[in-house]
Amino acid sequence: MNIFISEEVDKLSRDYIENPFGNRKDKRKEGWLEIINALPKPDDIQVDLATQVSVNFPCDDNKKLEEKLLRLLPWRKGPFKVNEIIIDSEWDSRKKWERFLNLNLDLKGKTILDVGSGNGYYAFRMIGEGADKVLCLEPNLMHVSQFAAINNFIGSKIVRMIPERLELLGLESSSFDLIFSMGLLYHQRNPKKHLSELKKLLSGNGKIILETIISPKQYGEALEPEEGRYASMPNVHYVHTDFGCKSLFKQLSMRVVAESQLEITTSDEQRKTKWMPFKSFESALDENNNSLTVEGYPAPKRKFYILEDSGI
């Protein structure tokens, strides 16, 4: 029997293959399952995960297929290509992925934990880069429904998703070569605890890939938004400076082995689309000064860090 990452992970994740939502409660579940179960399950399929997330298969009615997939909106991450259908998500996640690839971290043969994975776009790209197996953790069931829909076509057995938060999962005897935490740090009430929990799950030579918003150095360790709102996002507790991030890493005996340049978020990367027709980045910035958020804070700039245990 082929164990998925570890016996513990295999046992925790196995049931979600057939039942993607598990026992989680949501009145929309039945509708999502009806859509997913009505999707075609092609045998003759071409899959590209190396240059994009794309599937191509014979289909009698792509228009009806598009209508089904639209019922799973809002699609936050993507794009996905299903035959002639382009799922043009809110985020053009290819841009962030390219920034990660520029750090030249080899994913081949690695076991990976993707915390707060969204709908699995990045996990599929990880598989395209040769990852051995990827476990996604995503508590938002809307995103889980999209993963189930896309993997219905791809049929990958080396990526699984659990609809749960890391801190509630209780992993005790598993480790991963690489752990991704992208767009999570600023939502943590206790950022140090978040990174500490990730560090505990690293294998001996494992690495954390952290991607987050960075505030200007004038804020010292971190910007702390009033009422927890930043760029129209709720539940933002700390937007660390580069100094603040590296101070956290030092406290946890983690060292930076690679880091990206700061990247300004623009409406080319995040915007309203047919597949996510609600408020997006255009509502995040001051309409008279795009260098400020609507709350008056510096506009978001994002950065990658690759971390490993310093052994100190």
N, C-alpha and C positions, 0 to 999 in steps of 0.2 A: 504494500500500500504506500502510495506517495504522500508523505506528510507535507502539509503546507507550512513552511517556515519552522515550526516546532509543534510538538504534540499539543501544547497549550493553545497556540494560535489556531491550529487546525480544528481543535474541538470548539473553540469559541466562535469561529467563523463559518463552520461547515453548514449549519442550518440556514444561513442567510443566502446561500446559493439558490435555493428553491423559494425561500420566503424572505425577500430583501428587507422587509420592514420588521421582521420578528414580531415581538409582542408590543412594540411601540404603538401608542395610541395617536390616531389622527383621523378625523372624519373624512379626509380626502383619500385615504388609503385604497378603498374599494374602487374608486374611479381610476386611480393610477394603475392598479393591478389589471383592471379591465383593458386599459390602453396597452399595457405591456404584453398581456396575453394575446391581444389581437394583432400584434406586430408579426410580420412574416419571419419565419425561421429558415433562412436559406441554407442550402447545402453547398451550392456553387457560389462562392464568394471570394472576392479579392480584397485584401486588407493591407493598408499602409499605415504603420504607426511610426515610421522612421522620419518622414518629412512632414507628416500631418496626421490627423486622426480621420481616416477615410475608409469607407466600405463601399463596395460596388457589387451588385448582384441583380439577377433578372427580377423585375417587378412589373406586374401588370398595370399598376396605377400609382405612380409616384405622387400624384396630387393628393390622393386619399392618405397615403403614408405621411406626407407633410402635415396634413390636417391633424393626424393623430399625434405627431411629435410636437406640434404647436400647443396641444392641450396640456403639455407638461411644462409650459413656460411659468415663470421666467427662467431662461437659460443664462446663468451668470458667467460661466467659463466655457471656452471653446476657441475657435470654431470646430464643428464636426461636419464632415461631408458624408452624406448618405445618398448614394447614387448621384442624381443631379441636384439634390437638396443641400443647400448650404445653411447650416444652423449658425447664424451670425449672432453670436452671444454678446452680452454686454461688454465683457472684457475680451480683447484680442490677446488671448493667453499665449500666443506664439511669441509675442514680444518679451514677456517675462522669461519664457523658456529659452529663448536665444541668449538672454543675459546670463542665465544659469550655464548654458552650454559653453559660453565664453570663458568660464572658470576652469574648464578642462578637467572635470572630475569624472573618472571612469565609472560607469554604472554596470558594466558587463559582469554578470554572475553574482551581483549583489542582492541581498535580501533588504527590502526597503519598507519602512513605516512612513506613511504619508498622513500626518495628523491634520485634521480639518481639511480634508482632501477635496471638498466640493463634489462636483459630479464625476470626478475621475479623469478629467482631461489630462492632467499632468501624469497621473499613474499610467495611462496608456502611452504617453510619450516616453516614460521611463522604460516600459516594456520595449518600445521601439529602439531604445538605446542599449538593449541587451540585458536589462535587469533580470535576475533569476525569478524572484517573486515579489509582489507588492501587496501590502496590507493597507487599505484605506480606512480611516476613521472619520465618519461624517454624521453628526447628529441631526442635521436638517434633512427631513424625509423627502422634501421636494428634490434636493440634489441626489438623494439615493434613488429616486424613481428614474431620473435621467441616466444615472449610471447603469441601472438595470436595463433600460431601453437600449442604450448603445452597446452594452456587452451582450445583449440578445443577438445582435448582428455579429459582433466580433467573436464571441464564444471563447474568450480567454479563460483558461483555467489557472493562470498564474497571477491573476489579480483578484482580490476579494475585498468586499466592503462590509464593515460593521457599522450599523447606525447608532454609534455611541461615542461619548466623550472619553478621552484617554483616562482622565482621573476616575471615571466610574467603571472602567473596564477591568482593572485589577490584574494587569499582567505581572507575573511574579517570576517566571522561569524562562522567559524568552529574551532574545537579544537580536539586534538588527545591525547590518553593516552600515546602513545610511538611514537617517531620520530627517524627514522634511517637515519644517514648520514655517509656512508661508502665509503672511498676513494674519498672524495670530497674536503676536507678542503684545501689541498695543491694546488688545481686548482683555488681557489678563489682569486681574486684581492683584495677583502676586507673580510678577514676571520671573523672579528668581526661582520660585517653586516650579513654574512651568519648565524652565530650562533644566532644572535639577531632575525632574521626572523624565525628561528626554534622555539626559545623560545616563541615568540608571539603566536604560534599555539598550545602550550601545554595546556592540561586541568589542573585543579587545582593541582593535584598530579602527573602530567605527567613527563616523563623522556625523555631525549635525549640520544640515543646510538650513540656515535661518534667513528669511526674507522679511523685511519690515519697513515701516515708514521711519525716517530719521528727521528729527527737528534740528534747527540751527544751534550752534554751540552756545549761544547766548542764554539758553535755557538750562545750562548746567548739566545735570544728570538726565532730566526729562521734562518735557512740557506736560502739565497735568490739566487737561481741558475742564473748564467749568461745566458742571452738570453732565460730564461724561460724553460730550458731543464734540466731534471734530470732523470737518468736511462732510457734514450732514450724517455722519455715522454715529449711531448710539453706542453706548458701552465701550467707549475709548477711555482708558484709565491713565496710561502713560505712553507718550510718544518720545522715546529715548533719543538723545543725541548720540553721535558716534562715540563720544567720550563715555556717556552713560552706558551704552551697550558694552563697551570694552571693560568698563568697571564691573559690570555684572559678570562678564566672562571670567575675569580675574578672580572674583569672589568664589566662583565655582570651579576654579582650577581648569579652565578651558582656554585654549590658545587659538588664535585666528591663523588658519593656514592659507586662506585666500579670501579676498573680498572684492566686490565690484565697485565701480564708480556710482555716485548718486545718480538716479534717473528721475527726472521730473515726470510726474503723471500728467498725461494730456488727454484730450478728447479723441485722439487717434487710438488710444489704448483702451479707454473706458467711455462708453456712450450708450445712449438709448438706441434700441433696434427693434425690428419687428418681433424678434424672439425675446426681447426684454423691454417692453414698451412703457415701463414706469420711470420714475425719476432716477437719474444717473449722475454722471460727473458734472453735467451742466448746472446742477443744483448744489454742487459742493463748493463752488468758488464765488467770491464776491463779483457780481456782474460788472462792477466798475474798476476792479483791480484783480486780475487773474493770479497775482502773486500771493493773494490772501484767500483763506477759506471764508465761507459765509459767516463764521463766528469771529473772524478777524485774526486768525492764526496763520502762520506761514503755510503756503500750499504744500501738499504732500510731495516728498521726494523719497524714493525707495532704494533699498540697498540689500545685497546678498552678503552673508558671511558664511564661510565654511569653518567649522569648529571641530577640534578634537581634544581629548583629555591631555592636559599638559603633564600629568603624572606627578604634580607637586602636591 
